[in-house]
Amino acid sequence: MESTEKPTDTVGTFSAAELDEAFAGFQRTVAEIAISGDWDRYADLFTEDADFVEHALGTLRGREEIRAWAWKTMTAFPGSHMTGFPSLWHVVDAPTARVICEVDNPMRDPGDQSLITATNITILTYAGDGLWSREEDVYNPMEFGRAAMRWCEKAREHGNLDDAAAQWMETTGAFFARPRSKG
């Protein structure tokens, strides 16, 4: 199988400690962005020519495509209802300049104090100077869709279903609805 990843001249040039430090900075910035909603800052964490592999949508090429994707995805339901993106664990692979982590994607309280979330595996390739040259998110779209639909159902039960979530629930979300029992 041929790799579509572009070669990088930074492979093997960062220590595990440097990668850990860079990842800690990445996580701090993403936590701030989750609060501020400034998705430009997210795109600015990547090199101008970075690749972002999004399995459901394909590969985004360059910082500006990443920026457009981030704004579109994270300001619409269900992304707009996610409260943070903390790493549950991570490992560094210094020879490949990569950090691999599991990211939690919790949604805000639908009205009953329940925690609804889905996780993904993220593979980041470090380019130096606090910038990343590649991100690949590996996730199960069905898990994310079902979590979003559970959120909508609970929010509706508690009178907290906003217009954006209701529209998603009736369109895209209909695919993730649980079958209703007959009888």
Secondary structure as the mmCIF struct_conf table of DSSP 4:
data_model
#
loop_
_struct_conf.conf_type_id
_struct_conf.id
_struct_conf.beg_label_comp_id
_struct_conf.beg_label_asym_id
_struct_conf.beg_label_seq_id
_struct_conf.end_label_comp_id
_struct_conf.end_label_asym_id
_struct_conf.end_label_seq_id
HELX_LH_PP_P HELX_LH_PP_P1 GLU A 5 PRO A 7
TURN_TY1_P TURN_TY1_P1 ASP A 9 GLY A 12
BEND BEND1 PHE A 14 PHE A 14
HELX_RH_AL_P HELX_RH_AL_P1 ALA A 16 SER A 36
HELX_RH_AL_P HELX_RH_AL_P2 TRP A 39 ALA A 43
TURN_TY1_P TURN_TY1_P2 ASP A 44 LEU A 45
STRN STRN1 PHE A 46 GLU A 54
TURN_TY1_P TURN_TY1_P3 HIS A 55 LEU A 57
STRN STRN2 GLY A 58 ARG A 61
BEND BEND2 GLY A 62 GLY A 62
HELX_RH_AL_P HELX_RH_AL_P3 ARG A 63 MET A 74
TURN_TY1_P TURN_TY1_P4 THR A 75 THR A 75
BEND BEND3 ALA A 76 ALA A 76
TURN_TY1_P TURN_TY1_P5 PHE A 77 PRO A 78
HELX_RH_3T_P HELX_RH_3T_P1 GLY A 79 HIS A 81
STRN STRN3 MET A 82 MET A 82
STRN STRN4 SER A 87 ASP A 93
HELX_RH_3T_P HELX_RH_3T_P2 ALA A 94 THR A 96
TURN_TY1_P TURN_TY1_P6 ALA A 97 ALA A 97
STRN STRN5 ARG A 98 ASP A 104
HELX_LH_PP_P HELX_LH_PP_P2 PRO A 106 PRO A 106
STRN STRN6 MET A 107 MET A 107
HELX_LH_PP_P HELX_LH_PP_P3 ARG A 108 ASP A 109
BEND BEND4 GLY A 111 GLN A 113
STRN STRN7 THR A 119 GLY A 128
TURN_TY1_P TURN_TY1_P7 ASP A 129 GLY A 130
STRN STRN8 LEU A 131 VAL A 138
HELX_RH_AL_P HELX_RH_AL_P4 PRO A 141 GLU A 157
TURN_TY1_P TURN_TY1_P8 HIS A 158 GLY A 159
HELX_RH_AL_P HELX_RH_AL_P5 ASP A 163 GLU A 170
TURN_TY1_P TURN_TY1_P9 THR A 171 THR A 171
HELX_RH_3T_P HELX_RH_3T_P3 THR A 172 PHE A 176
HELX_LH_PP_P HELX_LH_PP_P4 ALA A 177 LYS A 182
#
